[in-house]
Amino acid sequence: MFDVAVFGSLFLTLFVIMDPPGITPIFLALTAGRPAKMQRRMALQAVAVAFGVIAVFGVLGQQILDYLHVSVPALMIAGGLLLLLIALDLLTGKTDEPTQTKDVNVALVPLGMPLLAGPGAIVSVILAVQHADSFGSQVSVWTAIVAMHLVLWLTMRYSLLIIRVIKDGGVVLVTRLAGMMLSAIAVQQIINGVTQVIQNS
């Protein structure tokens, strides 16, 4: 049977970690200047990438980490460093990429990973799948994962209406705000990873 408690617990955990409202200004900043159709496609691409990564780690996560001899804290630190580099680009306005790759790159990195499918979400899913000891629990876990990604897509998809209101000046402001938020998230993630390394040593 469907386990509502398992569904609710994982959904709320992923909601807090993936933070759909918090991702909105970052998404707007990274997709600013693109045609509306391209922005909608990038929202879908980012969520699809995040779901793919989460699904792979949900099924094979522990085996992948063990095979590569990668610890969870190392994953957190690496993700934090990547986010910090992107945050610095947003803060300094250096967000331009080669025309032929910028749309794909932004949807995959950093939107798809590590912003949406970051270490926190990956670890939460790995643990949830491991603790789901019945068919009903497994269904509940995967339903929560799908529902969370649907919420993420809807949030980003309809946040594009904000760009029409705030215009170019507002986009610049949102970009700087996103850079500050992202740098804070990155630093906190690095600190958490280093703390865990120290505690485990």
C-alpha positions in Angstrom: 0.0 0.0 0.0 1.0 3.6 -0.6 2.8 5.0 2.5 1.7 8.6 3.0 4.2 9.1 5.9 7.1 8.1 3.7 5.9 10.2 0.8 5.3 13.3 3.0 8.6 13.0 4.8 10.7 12.7 1.6 8.7 15.3 -0.3 9.2 17.9 2.5 12.9 17.0 2.9 13.5 17.5 -0.9 11.4 20.7 -0.9 13.6 22.2 1.8 16.8 21.1 0.2 15.9 21.9 -3.4 14.0 25.1 -2.4 11.8 25.9 -5.4 11.2 29.5 -4.3 14.9 30.1 -3.7 15.8 28.7 -7.1 13.6 31.2 -8.9 15.9 34.2 -8.9 18.9 32.1 -9.8 16.9 30.6 -12.7 15.8 34.0 -13.9 19.3 35.3 -13.7 20.8 32.4 -15.7 18.1 32.5 -18.4 17.8 36.2 -18.8 18.0 37.5 -22.4 16.9 34.2 -24.0 13.6 34.0 -26.0 10.6 32.8 -23.9 10.4 29.5 -25.7 14.1 28.8 -25.0 13.6 29.7 -21.3 10.7 27.3 -21.0 12.7 24.6 -22.7 15.6 25.2 -20.4 13.3 24.9 -17.3 12.2 21.5 -18.7 15.8 20.5 -19.5 17.1 21.4 -16.0 14.3 19.4 -14.3 14.9 16.4 -16.6 18.6 16.5 -15.9 18.0 16.8 -12.1 15.5 13.9 -12.2 17.9 11.7 -14.2 20.7 12.3 -11.8 18.5 11.7 -8.8 17.0 8.6 -10.3 20.4 7.1 -11.1 21.7 7.8 -7.6 18.5 6.5 -6.1 19.0 3.1 -7.8 22.8 2.9 -7.8 24.0 5.7 -5.6 25.8 3.8 -2.8 27.4 1.4 -5.3 28.6 4.4 -7.4 30.1 6.2 -4.5 31.7 3.0 -3.2 33.1 2.0 -6.6 34.7 5.5 -7.1 35.8 5.7 -3.4 34.1 9.0 -3.1 32.7 10.0 0.3 29.5 12.1 0.8 31.5 15.0 2.3 33.8 15.0 -0.8 30.7 15.2 -3.0 29.4 18.2 -0.9 32.7 20.1 -1.1 33.0 19.5 -4.9 29.5 20.7 -5.4 30.1 23.7 -3.2 33.2 24.7 -5.2 31.3 24.5 -8.5 28.5 26.6 -7.2 31.0 29.2 -5.8 32.6 29.6 -9.3 29.2 30.1 -10.9 28.2 32.6 -8.1 31.3 34.6 -8.8 30.4 34.9 -12.5 26.9 36.1 -11.5 28.3 38.7 -9.1 30.8 40.0 -11.6 28.4 39.8 -14.6 30.6 37.3 -16.5 27.8 35.0 -17.5 28.4 34.9 -21.2 29.3 31.6 -22.8 29.9 30.6 -26.5 26.6 31.0 -28.4 26.4 27.5 -29.5 26.7 26.0 -26.0 25.4 28.5 -23.5 21.7 27.4 -23.6 22.6 23.7 -23.1 25.3 24.4 -20.5 23.1 26.6 -18.2 20.3 24.0 -18.3 22.7 21.2 -17.4 25.1 23.1 -15.2 24.4 24.7 -12.8 20.6 24.4 -13.0 20.3 20.6 -13.4 23.3 19.8 -11.3 24.4 20.8 -8.7 21.6 23.3 -7.9 18.6 21.0 -8.2 20.4 17.6 -8.0 22.9 18.6 -5.3 24.6 16.5 -2.7 21.9 17.0 -0.2 19.1 15.8 -2.4 21.2 12.9 -3.7 22.1 11.7 -0.2 18.4 12.1 1.0 17.2 10.0 -1.9 19.9 7.3 -1.4 18.9 7.0 2.3 15.1 7.0 1.5 15.5 4.2 -1.1 17.7 2.1 1.3 15.1 2.5 4.1 12.1 1.7 1.9 11.7 -2.0 2.8 8.4 -2.7 1.1 6.9 -2.3 -2.4 4.5 0.4 -1.0 7.4 2.3 0.5 9.3 2.2 -2.7 6.3 3.5 -4.6 5.9 6.3 -2.1 9.6 7.3 -2.3 9.5 7.5 -6.2 6.2 9.3 -6.2 7.7 11.9 -3.9 10.7 12.3 -6.2 8.5 12.7 -9.3 6.1 15.1 -7.4 9.0 17.3 -6.3 10.4 17.6 -9.8 7.0 18.5 -11.1 6.8 21.3 -8.5 10.3 22.5 -9.5 9.3 22.6 -13.2 6.1 24.5 -12.5 7.9 27.0 -10.3 10.6 27.8 -12.9 8.1 27.6 -15.8 5.8 30.3 -14.4 8.5 32.4 -12.8 9.3 33.6 -16.3 6.3 35.9 -16.1 8.4 37.9 -13.5 10.9 38.9 -16.2 8.1 40.7 -18.2 7.4 42.8 -15.2 10.9 43.7 -13.9 12.5 44.4 -17.3 16.3 44.6 -17.9 17.1 46.7 -14.9 15.3 44.3 -12.6 17.1 41.3 -14.2 20.5 42.9 -13.4 19.4 43.3 -9.8 18.1 39.7 -9.7 21.4 38.5 -11.1 23.4 40.1 -8.4 21.0 38.9 -5.7 21.2 35.4 -7.2 25.0 35.6 -7.1 24.9 36.5 -3.4 22.5 33.7 -2.5 24.4 31.2 -4.5 27.7 32.1 -3.0 26.2 31.7 0.5 24.8 28.3 -0.4 28.1 27.3 -1.9 30.1 28.4 1.2 27.7 26.7 3.6 27.9 23.5 1.5 31.7 23.5 1.6 31.7 24.2 5.4 29.3 21.3 5.9 31.5 19.0 3.9 34.7 20.0 5.7 33.0 19.6 9.1 31.9 16.1 8.2 35.4 15.2 7.0 36.8 16.5 10.4 34.2 14.6 12.4 34.8 11.3 10.5 38.6 11.5 10.8 
